[in-house]
Each structure stands twice: as C-alpha cells, then as structure tokens.
C-alpha cells in the first residue's frame, strides 16, 4: 500500500500526495518535441543544406516562398524548447496535504486554519480560498493535472469541516 491509501475503508486519509498526472505532461512534451524537431529541420534546410551545385538549397533567388517558410519555421525551435521545459516542470509538480496544511512541494504550505472558502468548479476543479498576510488568495487544484484527486478532496473536506463550500464556478 502507498502512503495515501487507507488501511481501513471508512478511515479518512491522514496524508495525501498527489503527483502530476501524466497525460497533460506527455502531450506538452510531445508537441514540444515535434515543434523543436520541425524547427531544427527548417534551420538545417536554410542554413546548412546545399543543392548539387553547392549553393544553398533554399534561397530568396530560387523560391522566395519556400525560403520564407523555412526561415519562419526556425522560430519553432524556442517554442518547442519552452513547451518541453514547461512539460518537464509540470511533470515534477506534486501537491502534499497532511495535518499541517496543503501546498505544492517546495513551496510554503497553507495551514488549514487559513482556509476561508472552498469552491467546487466544473470539470474537476477545486478552488481553495485562503488568507496569506491579510491578502485573499486562491489555490487552484485540477483533477486533470493531479493523480489521487479524490483522496485529496476527502482530506480537504475532513480538515475543513466548518468552511463554506460553493459549487458551480465556471473556472
């Protein structure tokens, strides 16, 4: 059994760890890899590739539109790199909830006593409203991006029994 599973079926979880769901991360990584690969291919065609005579394969003198297409494709290199970086960051995100509070790994936790309101949004979203140094803040928890989401909601409901719950936020 893992740490977030219950030993007794009716018992509330004491600690929940929600790692990142793989689907959104893998999608970003794949789209980023395709964009990066296509951008590098375009860069190769414009900067390195030569025809049989040793001249550049694509040049403005030969075919302006093919040249422009390949030059514009080079801009997919940074786009692909950013998407792959964001996918890797998403893959490492993890929500931790225990008796002390809830928060993302490596960030300060929000204590249960600071939670002011819960909003159940559509499509598996949960908005946890809390106060931090007198300012109202919101933590968005998404069932699409987190595994073990139902155990997390069960723990939040157990730790915040007197907190008002609203439903129907569009997100």
Backbone as a ProteinNet text record, in pm:
[ID]
protein_1_A
[PRIMARY]
XXXXXXXXXXXXXXXXXXXXXXXXXXXXXXXXXXXXXXXXXXXXXXXXXXXXXXXXXXXXXXXXXXXXXXXXXXXXXXXXXXXXXXXXXXXXXXXXXXXXXXXXXXXXXXXXXXXXXXXXXXXXXXXXXXXXXXXXXXXXXXXXXXXXXXXXXXXXXXXXXXXXXXXXXXX
[TERTIARY]
83.3	0	87	39.2	112.4	64.8	133.3	103.4	-33.6	-93.2	-221.1	-340.8	-319	-429.2	-466	-591.2	-639.8	-619.3	-592.6	-585.1	-723.5	-806.1	-943.6	-1032.4	-1130.4	-1207.4	-1278.6	-1327.4	-1402.5	-1313.8	-1186.2	-1095.5	-1058.6	-1051.7	-1010.1	-858.3	-807.4	-662.3	-595.1	-476.5	-402.2	-305.7	-257.7	-162.5	-190.5	-193.4	-218.2	-109	-53.7	42.4	-19	-26.3	-84	24	84	180.1	108.5	184.1	127.2	69.8	-43.2	-98.2	-9.6	5.1	98.8	44.1	-87.1	-142.9	-109.7	-139.3	-108.5	41.4	122	267.6	321.9	277.8	325	280.2	158.1	111.1	199.6	231.1	318.7	457.5	509.8	642.1	642.7	537	530.3	515.5	426.4	408.9	537.5	602.5	729.1	837.4	842.3	943	918.6	792	759.9	797.3	761.7	795.2	946.7	1016.5	1162.4	1224.8	1177.5	1229.8	1203.7	1081.7	1049.2	1130.8	1146.8	1227	1372.3	1427.9	1565.7	1578.9	1477	1477.7	1476.5	1392.8	1387.9	1521.4	1579.9	1710	1816.2	1812.2	1906.2	1887.6	1761.4	1735	1784	1766.4	1804.1	1953.5	2010.6	2147.9	2254.5	2221.7	2325.1	2308.3	2186	2162.8	2207.6	2272.3	2320.4	2260	2245	2197.6	2317.1	2293.9	2400	2514.2	2486.4	2589.5	2665	2628.7	2695.2	2637.3	2526.8	2459.7	2356.5	2313.4	2209.9	2084.6	2028.2	1911	1793.9	1771.8	1664.4	1725.9	1696.3	1743.4	1635	1637.9	1535.3	1536.3	1649.6	1657	1586.9	1593.7	1534.2	1382.7	1340	1196.3	1172.5	1120.9	1105.5	1011.5	905.3	806.8	861.2	933.5	995.6	1100.2	1172.7	1273	1207.2	1101.4	1030.4	970.3	913	853.8	959.5	1075.6	1180.6	1240.7	1253.3	1304.2	1204.1	1074.4	972.2	969.3	996.4	997.6	1105.9	1211.1	1320.3	1269.2	1166.6	1113.4	1043.1	1022.2	964.3	1065.9	1192.9	1295.4	1274.1	1266.3	1242.1	1103.4	1004.2	869	871.7	934.9	944.7	1022.2	1129.8	1209.1	1128.7	1051.6	968.6	860.8	794.2	689.7	747.5	862.1	923.4	967.8	1018.4	1056.5	937.2	827.4	706.3	648.8	654	607.6	690.5	820.9	908	880.3	853.9	820.2	688	587.9	458.4	471.4	559.8	577.9	634.4	708	769	679.3	567.9	481	413	394.5	334.2	265.2	141.4	67.3	76.3	110.9	119.7	17.1	-59.3	-156.7	-145.1	-135.6	-128.3	-192.7	-161.8	-224.2	-181.5	-67.4	-18.6	-83.8	-119.1	-177.6	-162.5	-177.9	-173.2	-85.1	-13.3	70.7	148.1	206.7	291.3	427.4	488	618.9	720.3	795.1	895.7	843.5	714.1	653.2	596.6	575.2	515.3	373	339.1	204.3	104.3	-20.2	-131.2	-191.9	-190.1	-246.9	-398	-452.2	-597	-675.7	-616.9	-687.8	-697.7	-619.2	-624	-720.4	-776.8	-870.6	-1002.8	-1051.4	-1174.2	-1294.8	-1271.4	-1383	-1332	-1419.1	-1391.4	-1493.1	-1445.4	-1536	-1514.3	-1621.2	-1615	-1649.9	-1551.9	-1573.7	-1619.6	-1652.9	-1692.5	-1569.1	-1587.5	-1482.5	-1368.3	-1398.8	-1297.4	-1202.7	-1247.5	-1163.9	-1207.7	-1110.9	-1138	-1056.7	-1124.9	-1059.2	-1057.9	-939.8	-922.2	-885.6	-978.3	-955.5	-893.1	-791.2	-723.7	-669.3	-626.6	-567.5	-419.9	-339.8	-196.1	-150.1	-109.9	-65.5	-173.2	-297.5	-408.3	-463.9	-402.2	-449	-522.1	-633.9	-708.4	-639.2	-615.4	-551.6	-630.7	-604.4	-675.6	-574.3	-590.9	-511.8	-604.8	-567.7	-649.2	-595.1	-680.7	-644.8	-727.5	-660.7	-724.8	-714	-827.5	-826.5	-761.8	-758.1	-693.2	-541.3	-487.6	-342.5	-285.1	-372.2	-324	-381.9	-297.1	-345.6	-388	-471.9	-516.4	-598.6	-674.6	-750	-865.4	-932.3	-1046.7	-1001.9	-886.1	-834.5	-797	-748	-715.1	-841.4	-947.6	-1073.6	-1130.6	-1120.7	-1167.4	-1090.8	-959.2	-877.7	-912.5	-931.5	-966.1	-1100.2	-1196.5	-1328.3	-1317.4	-1229.7	-1213	-1142.3	-1046.6	-969.7	-1040.8	-1136.8	-1208.6	-1358.5	-1406.5	-1549.6	-1638.3	-1586.2	-1669.2	-1649.7	-1578.5	-1553	-1667.9	-1723.4	-1833	-1787.3	-1874.5	-1845.8	-1946	-1896.4	-1981.1	-1957.8	-2058.3	-2046.1	-2080.5	-2030.3	-2071.6	-1982.7	-1864	-1775	-1733.7	-1738.2	-1708.9	-1562.2	-1472.8	-1330.3	-1266
-119.2	0	124.5	225.9	352	436.9	548.7	630.3	696.4	711.9	781.6	687.1	555.6	462.5	434.4	408.3	381.7	235.2	211.1	73.3	24.9	115.2	85.2	161.1	95.4	161.6	289.7	300.5	418	527.4	500.4	596.3	706.6	829.4	943.1	938	975.9	974.3	1078.6	1045.8	1137.6	1224	1169.2	1239.1	1195.8	1291.7	1263	1328.5	1251.7	1303.1	1287.6	1397.2	1395.2	1430	1329.7	1359.9	1409.7	1461.5	1512.9	1399.4	1425.4	1330.2	1329.9	1216	1204	1257.4	1247.2	1284.8	1427.7	1530.4	1666.7	1690.5	1629.4	1648.4	1584.3	1462.6	1392	1464.6	1517.2	1593.2	1714.5	1788.6	1905	1864.3	1757.8	1711.5	1667.5	1598.4	1554.2	1671.3	1764.1	1880.3	1962.1	1977.6	2049.1	1979.6	1846.5	1771.8	1783.4	1778.6	1793.6	1933.9	2035.9	2174.1	2193.1	2140.7	2151.7	2080	1959.1	1883.9	1952.6	2002.7	2072.4	2200.4	2272.9	2395.1	2367	2260.1	2222.9	2177.9	2108.6	2067.3	2190.5	2288.9	2413	2486.9	2490.7	2556.7	2485.9	2355.4	2279.7	2314.2	2318.7	2349.5	2488.5	2585.7	2723.1	2746.9	2695.6	2732	2634.2	2506.3	2406.4	2336.4	2298.5	2215.1	2284.4	2207.2	2257.2	2172.2	2232.3	2155.3	2089.8	2032.7	1960.7	2052.5	2180.7	2275.7	2336.6	2301	2354.7	2486.5	2529.9	2652.5	2617	2715	2685.4	2625.2	2525.9	2456.3	2552	2639.1	2738.1	2876.3	2960.2	3098.3	3187.6	3316.1	3406.5	3413.5	3389.9	3396.7	3278.4	3159.9	3039.8	3037.6	3033	3027	3101.2	3220.7	3307.9	3247.3	3177.5	3126.1	3008.1	2919.5	2807.9	2861.1	2961.3	3022.3	3085.6	3163.7	3227.9	3124.8	3018.1	2913.2	2851.7	2821.8	2760.3	2856.6	2983	3081.2	3098.8	3105.3	3117.4	2992.1	2875.7	2750.9	2745.8	2824.1	2826.9	2877.7	2961.6	3015.2	2908.4	2790.9	2682.2	2620.2	2646.3	2592.1	2644.3	2777.4	2822	2784.9	2781.5	2742.1	2598.4	2508.9	2369.7	2353.7	2431.4	2423.3	2469.9	2577	2627.4	2526	2468.2	2368.6	2245.9	2201	2084.8	2118.2	2238.2	2280	2288.4	2346.4	2356.5	2218.1	2127.7	1990.6	1919.9	1942.5	1881.6	1939.7	2069.8	2132.3	2077.1	2065.7	2010.7	1867.7	1791.7	1652.4	1638.5	1738.7	1734.3	1791.1	1856	1916.8	1809.6	1841.1	1746.3	1824.8	1788.1	1851.4	1760.4	1820.6	1747.3	1804.4	1717.2	1759.6	1666.8	1726.2	1648.4	1728.8	1695.5	1763.3	1909.8	1946.6	2084.4	2177.1	2124.5	2208	2144.1	2226.5	2180.2	2274.8	2220.2	2304	2222.2	2292.5	2227.4	2199.6	2089.9	2051.8	2162.7	2199.2	2303.8	2443.4	2458.7	2589.1	2584.4	2702	2701.4	2645.5	2572.6	2514.8	2617.8	2597.6	2678.2	2601.6	2660.2	2594.9	2581.8	2476.1	2452.4	2563.6	2628.5	2736.1	2862.7	2873.4	2991	2975	2855.7	2831.9	2900.1	2985	3060.9	3009.1	2947.9	2901.6	2798.4	2704.6	2606.5	2626.8	2622.1	2630.6	2509.3	2437.1	2322.9	2374	2376.3	2423.4	2310.7	2347.3	2248	2176.5	2057.7	1978.3	1943.5	1914.8	1864.7	1967.7	2091.2	2195.6	2221.4	2246.5	2283.5	2408.6	2514.3	2640.1	2650.7	2657	2665.9	2811.2	2884.7	3024.9	3029.4	3114.1	3126.7	3267.6	3299.2	3430.5	3413.1	3501	3499	3641.7	3669.3	3802.3	3906.6	3871.7	3965.6	3975	3908	3912.4	3783	3795.6	3678.5	3618.8	3488.8	3418.4	3292.7	3237.3	3117.9	3015.3	2891.1	2780.2	2696.1	2679.1	2602.6	2460.7	2365	2223.7	2160.5	2094.3	2042.7	1890.9	1823.3	1677.2	1623	1702.4	1658.1	1655.2	1745.1	1757.7	1686.9	1632.7	1567	1426.4	1331.9	1197.9	1194.8	1098.5	1079.6	1198.2	1258.3	1379.3	1352.4	1239.2	1211.7	1197.8	1137	1127.4	1265.2	1351.4	1488.7	1564.4	1551.3	1618.7	1565.4	1435.3	1374.9	1431.9	1446.4	1503	1649.9	1725.8	1867.7	1882	1801.1	1806.2	1767.4	1672.2	1630	1737.2	1808.3	1910.2	2045.1	2067.8	2197	2174.4	2118.3	2087.4	2211.6	2321.5	2441.2	2547.2	2514.7	2609.3	2601.3	2717.8	2714.1	2658.4	2580.4	2518.9	2572.4	2625.1	2672.4	2582.7	2573.5	2491	2573.5	2525.3	2582.5	2688.9	2710.6	2810.1	2760.5	2848.7	2809.6	2783.7	2849.7	2825	2919.2
0	0	0	-67.8	-66.7	49.1	70.7	188.4	183.9	65.9	57.9	58.3	57.8	63.1	208.8	228.5	364.3	400.3	527.5	573.7	613.7	662.5	697.8	599.7	536.9	432.1	475.3	598.5	642.1	700.8	716.5	777.2	678	727.2	644.2	627.7	510.1	493.3	582	633.2	719.3	637.6	528.6	443.2	298.5	209.3	68.5	-14.7	-104.8	-201.1	-339.2	-412	-546.4	-648.2	-710.7	-815.8	-941.3	-1033.9	-1157.6	-1241	-1304.8	-1400	-1524.1	-1584.3	-1695.1	-1827.4	-1851.8	-1981.9	-2024.3	-1943.4	-1989.2	-2008.1	-1924.2	-1934.9	-2061.4	-2089.1	-2207.5	-2333.9	-2333.6	-2450.2	-2476	-2371.4	-2388.7	-2436.7	-2380	-2420.6	-2567.2	-2610.7	-2749.9	-2846.7	-2816.6	-2904.1	-2908.2	-2794	-2789.3	-2870.4	-2863.2	-2939.3	-3089	-3130.8	-3273.1	-3320.5	-3243.3	-3281.3	-3286.2	-3188.4	-3186.2	-3305.6	-3333.6	-3447.4	-3580.3	-3599.3	-3724.1	-3736.9	-3627.7	-3630.6	-3665.1	-3609.3	-3641.3	-3787	-3836.9	-3977.7	-4068.5	-4035.4	-4113.7	-4105.3	-3987.9	-3972	-4056.1	-4059.2	-4141.7	-4289.3	-4335.2	-4475.9	-4514.9	-4426.7	-4461.1	-4443.1	-4337.1	-4302	-4350.6	-4362.9	-4388.4	-4523.1	-4558.7	-4677	-4805.2	-4891.9	-5020.9	-5132.5	-5249.3	-5364.1	-5434	-5552.2	-5624	-5665.7	-5684.7	-5727.8	-5609.5	-5489	-5371.5	-5323	-5383.1	-5339.5	-5233.6	-5153.1	-5053	-5117.7	-5051.9	-5105.5	-5125.2	-5028.2	-5037.4	-5025	-5118.7	-5113.4	-5170.7	-5138.3	-5190.8	-5343.9	-5406.1	-5551.4	-5617.6	-5555.5	-5615.5	-5596.8	-5472.8	-5443.5	-5312.2	-5323.3	-5206.3	-5103	-5146.3	-5050.4	-4971.3	-5035.8	-4962.6	-4864.2	-4907.6	-4820	-4698.5	-4721.1	-4608.7	-4514.6	-4571.3	-4488.5	-4396.4	-4451.8	-4371.3	-4269.5	-4306.3	-4209.9	-4095.9	-4129.8	-4025.4	-3937.3	-3995.9	-3919	-3813.2	-3833.7	-3735.2	-3599.9	-3601.2	-3475.7	-3391.8	-3447.9	-3369.3	-3273	-3292.7	-3201.2	-3059.4	-3037.7	-2899.8	-2848.7	-2937.5	-2894.9	-2843.8	-2918.2	-2876.3	-2746.5	-2732.7	-2609.9	-2488.8	-2505.4	-2395.3	-2358.8	-2459.1	-2431.1	-2360.5	-2404.7	-2339.2	-2196.4	-2176	-2041.1	-1948.1	-1998	-1916	-1886.8	-1984.9	-1962.3	-1856.3	-1858.2	-1757.3	-1618.9	-1612.1	-1484	-1431.4	-1520.7	-1479.5	-1428.8	-1491.3	-1453.7	-1312.3	-1266.7	-1133.5	-1024.1	-1060.9	-959.6	-876.1	-749.2	-656.3	-545.8	-516.4	-407.1	-285.1	-172	-46.5	51	112.6	213.4	333.2	451.5	574.5	686.4	811.6	924.7	935.6	877.6	886	784.1	667.3	562.6	426.8	324.1	186.4	106.4	9.8	-74.7	-175.1	-270.6	-368.7	-305.9	-346.7	-294	-321.5	-219	-232.5	-207.6	-186	-157.2	-16	45.9	180.6	177.9	282.5	291.1	340.8	300.5	350.9	467.3	585	702.8	690.8	747.9	738.8	806.5	906.6	976	889.9	783.2	696.3	579.1	560.9	451.8	485.9	393.2	417.9	341	224.3	142	41.7	7.4	-97.2	-208.5	-332	-446.6	-534.2	-559.3	-649.5	-788.8	-874.7	-1011.1	-1100.8	-1221.5	-1319.8	-1371.3	-1423.2	-1486.5	-1391.2	-1266.3	-1174.6	-1117.2	-1104.1	-1045.1	-901.7	-816.3	-678.2	-647.7	-605.2	-569.8	-418.6	-361.3	-217.8	-185.4	-128.1	-91.9	47	61.8	190.8	206	327	354.8	384.5	323.8	343.7	370.5	491.9	534.2	507.5	537.1	520.9	379.8	283.4	145.3	111.7	39.7	-4.7	-127.4	-122.7	-233.3	-265.5	-383.7	-429.3	-479.1	-436.4	-488.1	-575.3	-701	-795.2	-801.9	-776.9	-784.5	-896.2	-988.7	-1109.5	-1113.3	-1124.5	-1127.7	-1254.1	-1361	-1483.9	-1468.9	-1386.1	-1373.8	-1251.4	-1165	-1042.4	-1031.6	-998.1	-966.9	-820.4	-783.6	-645.5	-596.5	-687.2	-656	-558.8	-571.3	-482.4	-336.9	-312.1	-174.9	-121.8	-209.9	-169.6	-128.8	-206.1	-172.9	-41.9	-20.6	105.2	224.1	210.6	318.5	341.9	235.3	249.7	321.2	282.5	349.2	495.6	528.8	668.1	750.3	690.5	762.9	770.4	683.4	679.8	692.2	804.2	813.8	827.1	881.1	902.4	795.3	691.3	583.1	483	441.9	345.3	209.2	147.9	17.9	-82.8	-193.4	-303	-423.4	-508	-627.6	-751.3	-864	-990.9	-1050.9	-999.1	-1059.7	-1197.5	-1295	-1433.7	-1454.7	-1381.1	-1391.9	-1483.4
[MASK]
+++++++++++++++++++++++++++++++++++++++++++++++++++++++++++++++++++++++++++++++++++++++++++++++++++++++++++++++++++++++++++++++++++++++++++++++++++++++++++++++++++++++++++

